[in-house]
Amino acid sequence: MSVSSPQDNSSTRIVAGETASKPKRGRTVEIALAVGLVLLIGAGAAVASAVSNSNQAAPAPATTPAAELKLGYFSNVTHGPALVGTSKGIFAKELGETKLTTQVFNAGPAAIEALNAGAIDATYIGPNPAINSYVKSNGESISIIAGAASGGAQLVVKPEITSAADLKGKVLSTPQLGGTQDVALRAWLGHQGFKTNTDGSGDVNINPTENAQSLKLFQDGKLDGAWLPEPWASRLVLEAGAKVLVDEKDLWENGDFTTTILIVNKKFAAEHPETVKALLKGHVESVNWLNNASAQEKATTINAVLKDTAGKPLPANVIERALQNIKFTTDPLAGTYKKLLQDGVDAGTTKTADINGIFDLRTLNEVEGKKTSAAGLGQE
């Protein structure tokens, strides 16, 4: 029943009462008073009924814990909190009766596609695909709910390449078009005066390539370099003889830039806030574990997961170098996102937009008991 229905019914009943018989002249005042009283009573009943039915018509949304949480992440050291949280049972413990299922991705755009299609509910991811999804959906698709890692991305190249100028006509790779490292490479090349196109052509050729394939292509001499996250940058350096031309931390103030964040599907978060809170509790515990564990403990735990997801563990020197380049943090570094958006615009992978509202850090701040800033781009 709509809000207007009780009012319509009450009004109809009052009119019928008035027209049932014609009042006599001597009783005009009495009848007028009686009618007025009926009108007041009827109006009050109508308002009460309308309020009652309005409450029934718009019940509070259900916020029960989800039966299942589908979580995405990558087989990268930069996704350390996901690797630790799953392997050590931290997420499962916090989720309680909510079943945890996971899916491993190679790069951000594929994870975003899965999130938007409902195949996963939350994912660890780089910031640029998250920004692009938010922009394309007019703010309806995702919320950034925490940071996960800063640092750990480099442009590594053949030893004979000694400057940006040497890259003209060369072939480079990134994990996927529109991914965070892809955007970083294209934006950096633009600042060096090179033109690149999203179809791979331009002054420098950029071929989106799975990380494992980039390693093999570089070893086979078919690739001149790649902008990669850890551990792949370290693998090219230590296993294939590459050298670092650009360490991305050198391009950011204080060397702080976001490599990995945790995002959630907005609809899922609205329906299951308790589950999102449990996920964040597990996430915070995983980040704290990484920051308190010894180097050997971190390497052993992460390597065990990589063996399962990537087929084999990393050599000791590779994981040691990779971990030295990464800072695990729950802070998504919101103050860097306007630049990240502009880099995406410059790279041709996104468009100029207002990203105010992309963060929802309220639950993170509740869980941690401290304030992580959304830099004016959302709730905190």
C-alpha positions as CSV (number, residue, x, y, z in Angstrom):
1,M,0.0,0.0,0.0
2,S,1.4,3.4,-0.9
3,V,1.7,6.4,1.5
4,S,-1.2,8.2,-0.2
5,S,-3.7,5.3,0.1
6,P,-4.7,5.7,3.7
7,Q,-5.2,9.5,3.1
8,D,-7.4,8.8,0.1
9,N,-9.5,6.2,1.9
10,S,-10.0,8.5,5.0
11,S,-11.0,11.4,2.8
12,T,-13.5,9.3,1.0
13,R,-15.1,8.1,4.2
14,I,-15.5,11.7,5.5
15,V,-17.1,13.0,2.3
16,A,-19.6,10.1,2.4
17,G,-20.6,10.9,6.0
18,E,-21.2,14.6,5.1
19,T,-23.5,13.9,2.2
20,A,-25.6,11.1,3.7
21,S,-28.4,13.6,4.7
22,K,-29.1,17.3,4.3
23,P,-28.8,19.1,7.7
24,K,-31.6,21.2,9.1
25,R,-31.1,24.9,9.5
26,G,-31.5,24.9,13.3
27,R,-28.7,22.5,13.8
28,T,-26.2,24.0,11.3
29,V,-23.6,25.0,13.9
30,E,-23.8,21.7,15.7
31,I,-23.4,19.8,12.5
32,A,-20.5,22.0,11.4
33,L,-18.7,21.4,14.7
34,A,-19.3,17.7,14.4
35,V,-18.1,17.6,10.8
36,G,-15.0,19.6,11.9
37,L,-14.3,17.1,14.6
38,V,-14.7,14.2,12.2
39,L,-12.3,15.9,9.8
40,L,-9.7,16.4,12.5
41,I,-10.0,12.8,13.7
42,G,-9.9,11.5,10.2
43,A,-6.9,13.6,9.3
44,G,-5.0,12.4,12.4
45,A,-5.8,8.8,11.6
46,A,-4.7,9.3,8.0
47,V,-1.4,10.8,9.0
48,A,-0.8,8.0,11.6
49,S,-1.7,5.4,9.0
50,A,0.5,7.1,6.4
51,V,3.5,7.1,8.7
52,S,2.9,3.5,9.7
53,N,2.6,2.4,6.1
54,S,5.5,4.5,5.0
55,N,7.7,2.7,7.5
56,Q,6.4,-0.6,6.2
57,A,7.0,0.4,2.5
58,A,10.7,1.4,3.1
59,P,12.1,-1.1,5.6
60,A,15.8,-0.8,6.6
61,P,18.0,-2.7,4.3
62,A,19.2,-6.1,5.5
63,T,22.7,-6.0,6.8
64,T,23.3,-9.7,7.7
65,P,26.7,-11.2,7.4
66,A,27.3,-12.7,3.9
67,A,27.2,-16.4,3.5
68,E,30.3,-16.1,1.3
69,L,33.0,-13.6,0.6
70,K,34.8,-13.9,-2.7
71,L,38.2,-12.2,-2.5
72,G,40.6,-11.4,-5.3
73,Y,44.4,-10.8,-5.2
74,F,47.5,-11.2,-7.3
75,S,50.5,-13.6,-6.9
76,N,52.7,-10.6,-6.2
77,V,54.8,-9.7,-3.1
78,T,53.0,-6.3,-3.2
79,H,49.9,-8.2,-2.3
80,G,51.5,-9.5,0.9
81,P,48.6,-8.8,3.2
82,A,46.4,-11.0,1.0
83,L,49.0,-13.8,0.9
84,V,49.4,-13.7,4.6
85,G,45.8,-13.3,5.5
86,T,44.7,-16.3,3.4
87,S,47.6,-18.7,4.2
88,K,47.7,-18.1,8.0
89,G,43.9,-18.3,8.3
90,I,43.6,-14.7,9.5
91,F,40.7,-13.8,7.2
92,A,38.9,-17.1,7.9
93,K,39.1,-16.5,11.6
94,E,37.7,-13.0,11.4
95,L,35.0,-14.0,8.9
96,G,33.6,-16.7,11.2
97,E,30.8,-18.6,9.5
98,T,31.2,-16.6,6.3
99,K,32.9,-18.8,3.7
100,L,36.0,-17.4,2.1
101,T,36.8,-18.2,-1.5
102,T,39.6,-16.6,-3.4
103,Q,40.6,-15.9,-7.0
104,V,44.0,-15.0,-8.3
105,F,44.5,-12.4,-11.0
106,N,47.5,-11.2,-13.1
107,A,46.5,-7.5,-13.3
108,G,44.0,-5.0,-12.1
109,P,41.6,-4.5,-15.1
110,A,40.8,-8.2,-15.1
111,A,40.0,-8.1,-11.3
112,I,37.8,-5.0,-11.8
113,E,35.9,-6.8,-14.6
114,A,35.3,-9.7,-12.2
115,L,34.2,-7.4,-9.4
116,N,31.8,-5.5,-11.5
117,A,30.3,-8.8,-12.8
118,G,29.8,-10.1,-9.3
119,A,32.3,-12.9,-9.6
120,I,34.2,-11.4,-6.6
121,D,33.1,-9.1,-3.8
122,A,36.4,-7.5,-2.9
123,T,39.9,-7.4,-4.2
124,Y,43.4,-6.3,-3.6
125,I,44.4,-4.2,-6.6
126,G,46.4,-1.2,-7.8
127,P,44.9,2.2,-7.6
128,N,44.5,3.1,-11.3
129,P,42.0,0.3,-12.3
130,A,40.0,1.2,-9.1
131,I,39.9,4.9,-10.2
132,N,38.9,4.0,-13.7
133,S,36.1,1.8,-12.5
134,Y,34.8,4.5,-10.2
135,V,34.9,7.1,-13.0
136,K,33.2,4.8,-15.6
137,S,30.4,3.9,-13.1
138,N,29.8,7.5,-12.0
139,G,30.9,6.5,-8.5
140,E,28.5,3.5,-8.2
141,S,30.9,0.5,-8.6
142,I,33.6,0.4,-5.8
143,S,34.8,2.0,-2.6
144,I,38.5,2.0,-1.5
145,I,38.4,0.8,2.1
146,A,42.2,0.5,2.9
147,G,45.7,0.6,1.6
148,A,47.9,-2.5,1.5
149,A,51.3,-1.6,0.1
150,S,53.5,1.3,-1.0
151,G,56.5,1.0,-3.2
152,G,57.8,-2.0,-5.1
153,A,57.5,-1.0,-8.8
154,Q,60.3,-0.3,-11.2
155,L,61.2,0.1,-14.9
156,V,63.9,-2.4,-15.6
157,V,65.7,-2.6,-18.9
158,K,68.5,-4.1,-20.9
159,P,72.0,-3.1,-19.5
160,E,72.8,-1.1,-22.7
161,I,69.9,1.3,-22.1
162,T,71.3,4.1,-20.0
163,S,68.8,6.9,-20.4
164,A,65.2,7.7,-21.4
165,A,66.4,8.8,-24.8
166,D,67.6,5.3,-25.5
167,L,64.0,4.0,-25.3
168,K,62.9,5.5,-28.6
169,G,61.8,2.6,-30.9
170,K,62.2,0.0,-28.1
171,V,59.6,-2.5,-26.9
172,L,58.5,-2.5,-23.3
173,S,55.8,-4.4,-21.4
174,T,53.4,-3.8,-18.5
175,P,51.1,-6.4,-16.8
176,Q,47.9,-5.1,-18.5
177,L,46.6,-2.0,-20.4
178,G,45.2,0.5,-17.9
179,G,46.8,-1.2,-14.9
180,T,48.7,0.8,-12.4
181,Q,52.2,0.1,-13.8
182,D,50.9,0.6,-17.4
183,V,49.6,4.0,-16.4
184,A,52.9,4.9,-14.6
185,L,55.0,3.9,-17.6
186,R,52.9,5.8,-20.1
187,A,52.7,8.9,-18.0
188,W,56.5,8.8,-17.4
189,L,57.2,8.4,-21.1
190,G,55.0,11.3,-21.8
191,H,57.0,13.5,-19.5
192,Q,60.1,12.4,-21.4
193,G,58.6,13.7,-24.6
194,F,57.5,10.4,-26.1
195,K,54.1,9.7,-27.6
196,T,52.4,6.3,-26.8
197,N,49.1,4.9,-28.0
198,T,46.8,2.5,-26.2
199,D,47.1,0.1,-29.2
200,G,50.8,-0.3,-28.4
201,S,52.2,1.9,-31.1
202,G,54.1,5.2,-30.7
203,D,57.6,6.4,-30.1
204,V,58.0,3.5,-27.7
205,N,56.0,0.3,-28.2
206,I,54.2,-1.0,-25.1
207,N,52.9,-4.5,-25.1
208,P,50.6,-5.6,-22.2
209,T,52.0,-9.0,-21.2
210,E,51.5,-11.4,-18.3
211,N,54.4,-11.0,-15.8
212,A,55.8,-14.5,-16.3
213,Q,55.8,-14.0,-20.0
214,S,57.6,-10.7,-19.6
215,L,60.4,-12.5,-17.8
216,K,60.7,-15.1,-20.5
217,L,60.5,-12.6,-23.4
218,F,63.2,-10.5,-21.7
219,Q,65.4,-13.6,-21.2
220,D,64.9,-14.5,-24.9
221,G,65.9,-10.9,-26.0
222,K,62.5,-10.1,-27.4
223,L,61.8,-7.4,-24.9
224,D,63.8,-4.3,-24.0
225,G,62.3,-3.6,-20.6
226,A,59.2,-3.6,-18.5
227,W,57.6,-1.6,-15.7
228,L,56.7,-4.2,-13.2
229,P,55.6,-4.7,-9.6
230,E,57.5,-7.0,-7.2
231,P,58.7,-9.7,-7.3
232,W,58.8,-9.4,-11.1
233,A,61.1,-6.4,-11.2
234,S,63.5,-8.2,-9.0
235,R,63.2,-11.4,-11.0
236,L,64.2,-9.6,-14.2
237,V,67.2,-8.0,-12.4
238,L,68.5,-11.1,-10.6
239,E,67.4,-13.8,-13.0
240,A,67.6,-12.1,-16.4
241,G,70.3,-9.5,-16.0
242,A,68.1,-6.4,-16.3
243,K,69.0,-3.1,-14.6
244,V,66.8,-0.5,-13.0
245,L,66.3,2.6,-15.1
246,V,63.5,4.1,-13.0
247,D,62.5,3.3,-9.4
248,E,59.0,4.6,-9.1
249,K,59.5,5.8,-5.6
250,D,61.9,8.5,-6.9
251,L,59.0,10.1,-8.8
252,W,56.9,10.7,-5.7
253,E,57.2,13.0,-2.7
254,N,59.0,11.2,0.2
255,G,59.1,8.1,-2.0
256,D,55.5,7.2,-1.0
257,F,53.2,5.9,-3.7
258,T,50.4,3.4,-3.6
259,T,51.0,0.0,-5.2
260,T,48.2,-2.0,-3.7
261,I,44.8,-1.1,-2.1
262,L,41.8,-3.0,-0.9
263,I,38.5,-2.3,-2.6
264,V,34.9,-3.6,-2.2
265,N,31.9,-3.7,-4.4
266,K,29.6,-0.9,-3.1
267,K,26.4,-3.0,-3.2
268,F,28.0,-5.8,-1.3
269,A,29.3,-3.4,1.3
270,A,25.9,-1.8,1.8
271,E,24.2,-5.2,2.2
272,H,27.0,-6.8,4.4
273,P,28.8,-4.2,6.5
274,E,29.6,-6.8,9.2
275,T,31.4,-8.9,6.6
276,V,33.4,-5.9,5.3
277,K,34.4,-5.1,8.9
278,A,35.5,-8.7,9.5
279,L,37.6,-8.5,6.2
280,L,39.2,-5.3,7.4
281,K,40.0,-6.7,10.8
282,G,41.8,-9.6,9.0
283,H,43.5,-7.1,6.7
284,V,44.8,-4.9,9.5
285,E,46.0,-8.0,11.4
286,S,47.8,-9.2,8.3
287,V,49.5,-5.9,7.7
288,N,50.6,-5.8,11.3
289,W,52.0,-9.3,11.1
290,L,54.1,-8.3,8.0
291,N,55.4,-5.3,9.8
292,N,56.4,-7.2,12.9
293,A,57.6,-10.5,11.5
294,S,61.3,-11.2,10.8
295,A,62.5,-11.1,7.2
296,Q,62.8,-14.9,7.2
297,E,59.2,-15.3,8.5
298,K,57.9,-13.0,5.8
299,A,59.8,-14.7,3.1
300,T,58.8,-18.2,4.1
301,T,55.1,-17.4,4.5
302,I,54.9,-15.5,1.2
303,N,56.9,-18.1,-0.7
304,A,54.6,-20.9,0.5
305,V,51.6,-19.1,-1.1
306,L,53.5,-18.2,-4.3
307,K,54.4,-21.9,-4.6
308,D,50.7,-22.8,-4.6
309,T,49.5,-19.9,-6.8
310,A,52.5,-19.4,-9.2
311,G,53.9,-22.9,-9.4
312,K,57.2,-22.4,-7.5
313,P,58.7,-20.4,-4.7
314,L,61.0,-17.4,-5.3
315,P,64.8,-17.7,-4.9
316,A,65.9,-16.3,-1.6
317,N,67.7,-13.3,-3.1
318,V,64.7,-12.4,-5.2
319,I,62.2,-12.3,-2.3
320,E,64.7,-10.5,-0.1
321,R,65.2,-7.7,-2.7
322,A,61.5,-7.5,-3.4
323,L,60.6,-7.1,0.3
324,Q,63.2,-4.4,0.8
325,N,61.4,-2.3,-1.8
326,I,57.9,-2.5,-0.3
327,K,56.2,-0.9,2.7
328,F,53.1,-2.6,3.9
329,T,50.5,-0.1,5.2
330,T,46.8,0.3,5.7
331,D,47.0,3.9,4.5
332,P,45.9,4.2,0.9
333,L,47.8,7.5,0.6
334,A,44.6,9.3,-0.6
335,G,46.6,12.5,-1.2
336,T,48.2,11.0,-4.2
337,Y,45.0,10.1,-6.1
338,K,44.5,13.4,-8.0
339,K,47.9,12.8,-9.5
340,L,47.1,9.2,-10.2
341,L,43.9,10.3,-11.9
342,Q,45.8,12.8,-14.0
343,D,48.4,10.2,-14.9
344,G,45.5,8.0,-16.2
345,V,44.2,10.9,-18.3
346,D,47.6,11.6,-19.7
347,A,48.1,7.9,-20.5
348,G,44.7,7.8,-22.3
349,T,43.3,5.1,-20.1
350,T,40.7,7.2,-18.3
351,K,39.0,10.6,-18.4
352,T,38.9,13.7,-16.3
353,A,36.4,13.3,-13.6
354,D,35.5,14.1,-10.0
355,I,36.6,11.3,-7.7
356,N,35.2,12.7,-4.5
357,G,33.6,9.8,-2.7
358,I,36.0,7.1,-3.9
359,F,37.1,6.4,-0.3
360,D,35.2,5.0,2.6
361,L,37.6,4.7,5.4
362,R,35.1,4.8,8.3
363,T,35.3,1.1,9.1
364,L,39.1,1.0,8.8
365,N,39.4,3.9,11.2
366,E,36.9,2.2,13.6
367,V,38.9,-1.1,13.5
368,E,42.3,0.6,13.9
369,G,41.2,3.2,16.4
370,K,43.0,6.0,14.6
371,K,42.2,8.3,11.7
372,T,43.5,7.6,8.2
373,S,42.8,10.5,6.0
374,A,40.7,10.4,2.8
375,A,42.2,13.7,1.7
376,G,38.8,15.2,1.0
377,L,37.9,12.4,-1.4
378,G,35.5,10.4,0.8
379,Q,34.3,9.4,4.2
380,E,36.7,8.8,7.1
